[in-house]
Amino acid sequence: MKRLSESNLELKGYADRRGDLAYNQALSEQRLLEVRGYLIKQGVAPERITTQAFGAGMPLNDQQDSESDVFDRRVTLTMQPNQGLMASRVTE
């Protein structure tokens, strides 16, 4: 978690294709809020976290069935080095 607290994090939220567009968008946003809240409780500064919700707009598989839907209900986390922290370490 120390490494997470020093990195910038990009969270992307998704939903499966069941339900209407508004519901799926809200669901992907709620998933992001849950993960973001957890990370903040673990010591990640809120300003280091960016979020983007896609609803059902980016399924992993073209086929829609109960097995594929499981993988579309997700939040992805991408770690990016904190540029300010990297610059200070280089100059030390």
KEMIVEX-537352 format. One line per 3 residues: their letters; for each residue x, y, z of N, C-alpha, C. Coordinates in nm, 3 decimals, always signed. Layout:
<nodes>
A> X/Y/Z/X/Y/Z/X/Y/Z ~ ...
</nodes>
This chain:
<nodes>
MKR> +0.083/-0.119/+0.000/+0.000/+0.000/+0.000/+0.087/+0.125/+0.000 ~ +0.207/+0.116/+0.052/+0.297/+0.231/+0.051/+0.320/+0.278/-0.092 ~ +0.341/+0.183/-0.181/+0.363/+0.217/-0.321/+0.241/+0.286/-0.382
LSE> +0.122/+0.238/-0.345/-0.001/+0.301/-0.394/-0.012/+0.444/-0.343 ~ +0.028/+0.467/-0.218/+0.013/+0.601/-0.161/+0.107/+0.701/-0.226 ~ +0.210/+0.655/-0.295/+0.305/+0.744/-0.361/+0.280/+0.755/-0.512
SNL> +0.184/+0.684/-0.565/+0.156/+0.683/-0.708/+0.026/+0.757/-0.736 ~ +0.012/+0.803/-0.859/-0.117/+0.852/-0.905/-0.194/+0.731/-0.956 ~ -0.322/+0.726/-0.924/-0.404/+0.610/-0.961/-0.518/+0.653/-1.052
ELK> -0.538/+0.578/-1.157/-0.649/+0.601/-1.248/-0.746/+0.484/-1.233 ~ -0.867/+0.514/-1.192/-0.970/+0.411/-1.177/-1.070/+0.426/-1.291 ~ -1.107/+0.314/-1.351/-1.209/+0.313/-1.455/-1.315/+0.212/-1.416
GYA> -1.441/+0.256/-1.417/-1.551/+0.171/-1.376/-1.637/+0.129/-1.494 ~ -1.686/+0.005/-1.487/-1.765/-0.053/-1.595/-1.885/-0.129/-1.537 ~ -1.981/-0.156/-1.623/-2.098/-0.238/-1.586/-2.126/-0.334/-1.702
DRR> -2.205/-0.437/-1.674/-2.245/-0.525/-1.784/-2.359/-0.460/-1.860 ~ -2.410/-0.527/-1.962/-2.509/-0.466/-2.051/-2.653/-0.488/-2.008 ~ -2.673/-0.553/-1.894/-2.810/-0.567/-1.845/-2.853/-0.433/-1.787
GDL> -2.978/-0.399/-1.797/-3.026/-0.271/-1.745/-3.014/-0.161/-1.850 ~ -3.074/-0.046/-1.819/-3.069/+0.064/-1.916/-2.941/+0.146/-1.900 ~ -2.919/+0.238/-1.992/-2.795/+0.315/-1.995/-2.772/+0.394/-1.867
AYN> -2.877/+0.461/-1.819/-2.862/+0.544/-1.698/-2.828/+0.458/-1.577 ~ -2.895/+0.345/-1.564/-2.869/+0.255/-1.451/-2.725/+0.204/-1.455 ~ -2.679/+0.161/-1.571/-2.544/+0.107/-1.584/-2.438/+0.214/-1.559
QAL> -2.466/+0.336/-1.603/-2.372/+0.446/-1.577/-2.362/+0.472/-1.427 ~ -2.477/+0.479/-1.361/-2.478/+0.501/-1.215/-2.409/+0.386/-1.142 ~ -2.429/+0.265/-1.187/-2.367/+0.149/-1.124/-2.215/+0.153/-1.137
SEQ> -2.165/+0.188/-1.254/-2.020/+0.196/-1.272/-1.962/+0.310/-1.188 ~ -2.035/+0.420/-1.172/-1.991/+0.529/-1.086/-1.988/+0.486/-0.940 ~ -2.088/+0.409/-0.897/-2.091/+0.360/-0.759/-1.975/+0.266/-0.731
RLL> -1.943/+0.182/-0.826/-1.827/+0.094/-0.810/-1.699/+0.175/-0.790 ~ -1.684/+0.280/-0.869/-1.567/+0.367/-0.854/-1.560/+0.430/-0.716 ~ -1.673/+0.479/-0.668/-1.676/+0.543/-0.536/-1.636/+0.445/-0.427
EVR> -1.679/+0.322/-0.437/-1.643/+0.221/-0.337/-1.493/+0.194/-0.336 ~ -1.436/+0.175/-0.454/-1.292/+0.147/-0.463/-1.212/+0.270/-0.421 ~ -1.254/+0.387/-0.465/-1.186/+0.512/-0.427/-1.187/+0.530/-0.276
GYL> -1.304/+0.508/-0.214/-1.315/+0.520/-0.069/-1.224/+0.424/+0.004 ~ -1.216/+0.302/-0.045/-1.127/+0.203/+0.016/-0.981/+0.249/+0.008 ~ -0.941/+0.295/-0.108/-0.802/+0.339/-0.125/-0.769/+0.457/-0.035
IKQ> -0.862/+0.549/-0.021/-0.840/+0.664/+0.067/-0.826/+0.618/+0.212 ~ -0.908/+0.523/+0.254/-0.897/+0.469/+0.390/-0.763/+0.400/+0.412 ~ -0.703/+0.350/+0.304/-0.574/+0.283/+0.314/-0.457/+0.381/+0.307
GVA> -0.487/+0.510/+0.295/-0.381/+0.611/+0.299/-0.346/+0.677/+0.168 ~ -0.419/+0.648/+0.061/-0.393/+0.714/-0.066/-0.459/+0.851/-0.062 ~ -0.385/+0.955/-0.095/-0.439/+1.091/-0.095/-0.544/+1.105/-0.206
PER> -0.660/+1.163/-0.174/-0.768/+1.175/-0.273/-0.725/+1.245/-0.402 ~ -0.635/+1.342/-0.390/-0.593/+1.416/-0.511/-0.507/+1.331/-0.604 ~ -0.465/+1.216/-0.560/-0.386/+1.126/-0.645/-0.474/+1.030/-0.725
ITT> -0.605/+1.035/-0.703/-0.696/+0.940/-0.766/-0.783/+1.011/-0.870 ~ -0.781/+0.962/-0.993/-0.873/+1.010/-1.095/-0.968/+0.895/-1.130 ~ -1.090/+0.931/-1.168/-1.191/+0.829/-1.198/-1.259/+0.859/-1.331
QAF> -1.304/+0.753/-1.394/-1.381/+0.765/-1.517/-1.476/+0.646/-1.524 ~ -1.605/+0.675/-1.542/-1.707/+0.570/-1.548/-1.753/+0.552/-1.693 ~ -1.763/+0.427/-1.736/-1.802/+0.397/-1.873/-1.938/+0.329/-1.885
GAG> -2.001/+0.295/-1.774/-2.126/+0.222/-1.782/-2.106/+0.090/-1.853 ~ -2.197/+0.059/-1.946/-2.188/-0.067/-2.021/-2.122/-0.046/-2.157 ~ -2.062/+0.069/-2.178/-2.012/+0.107/-2.309/-1.887/+0.038/-2.359
MPL> -1.817/-0.035/-2.272/-1.692/-0.098/-2.316/-1.683/-0.243/-2.268 ~ -1.769/-0.331/-2.322/-1.763/-0.471/-2.278/-1.633/-0.538/-2.323 ~ -1.590/-0.635/-2.246/-1.468/-0.709/-2.280/-1.489/-0.807/-2.394
NDQ> -1.615/-0.852/-2.411/-1.646/-0.954/-2.509/-1.767/-0.909/-2.589 ~ -1.768/-0.932/-2.719/-1.883/-0.895/-2.802/-2.006/-0.977/-2.768 ~ -1.985/-1.100/-2.725/-2.095/-1.188/-2.691/-2.151/-1.150/-2.554
QDS> -2.284/-1.142/-2.545/-2.345/-1.112/-2.416/-2.413/-1.237/-2.362 ~ -2.360/-1.288/-2.252/-2.421/-1.399/-2.181/-2.380/-1.388/-2.035 ~ -2.434/-1.474/-1.952/-2.408/-1.462/-1.808/-2.260/-1.478/-1.774
ESD> -2.188/-1.560/-1.850/-2.044/-1.577/-1.824/-1.965/-1.452/-1.862 ~ -1.996/-1.394/-1.976/-1.926/-1.273/-2.020/-1.959/-1.154/-1.932 ~ -2.085/-1.146/-1.889/-2.129/-1.033/-1.807/-2.048/-1.020/-1.678
VFD> -2.006/-1.131/-1.621/-1.930/-1.128/-1.496/-1.805/-1.042/-1.512 ~ -1.737/-1.053/-1.624/-1.611/-0.982/-1.646/-1.631/-0.835/-1.682 ~ -1.753/-0.799/-1.721/-1.782/-0.658/-1.752/-1.814/-0.577/-1.627
RRV> -1.840/-0.641/-1.517/-1.868/-0.573/-1.390/-1.735/-0.558/-1.317 ~ -1.668/-0.445/-1.341/-1.532/-0.432/-1.290/-1.490/-0.287/-1.270 ~ -1.382/-0.272/-1.195/-1.307/-0.147/-1.185/-1.162/-0.182/-1.214
TLT> -1.102/-0.109/-1.305/-0.960/-0.129/-1.332/-0.881/-0.018/-1.264 ~ -0.761/-0.051/-1.222/-0.673/+0.044/-1.154/-0.541/+0.047/-1.229 ~ -0.501/+0.165/-1.270/-0.372/+0.183/-1.337/-0.287/+0.274/-1.250
MQP> -0.168/+0.227/-1.215/-0.075/+0.307/-1.135/+0.015/+0.387/-1.228 ~ +0.030/+0.515/-1.195/+0.120/+0.601/-1.270/+0.213/+0.668/-1.171 ~ +0.342/+0.671/-1.199/+0.435/+0.732/-1.105/+0.402/+0.879/-1.083
NQG> +0.420/+0.924/-0.961/+0.401/+1.065/-0.927/+0.521/+1.141/-0.983 ~ +0.497/+1.228/-1.079/+0.607/+1.299/-1.146/+0.687/+1.385/-1.050 ~ +0.622/+1.451/-0.955/+0.692/+1.534/-0.857/+0.783/+1.451/-0.770
LMA> +0.734/+1.336/-0.728/+0.813/+1.247/-0.643/+0.932/+1.192/-0.721 ~ +0.910/+1.157/-0.847/+1.020/+1.106/-0.928/+1.128/+1.212/-0.948 ~ +1.087/+1.337/-0.973/+1.183/+1.444/-0.994/+1.266/+1.469/-0.870
SRV> +1.203/+1.464/-0.752/+1.278/+1.488/-0.629/+1.378/+1.375/-0.603 ~ +1.344/+1.254/-0.638/+1.436/+1.142/-0.617/+1.554/+1.148/-0.714 ~ +1.531/+1.198/-0.833/+1.638/+1.209/-0.932/+1.740/+1.314/-0.888
TE> +1.693/+1.423/-0.828/+1.784/+1.532/-0.789/+1.855/+1.506/-0.658 ~ +1.813/+1.405/-0.583/+1.878/+1.377/-0.454/+2.015/+1.318/-0.471
</nodes>
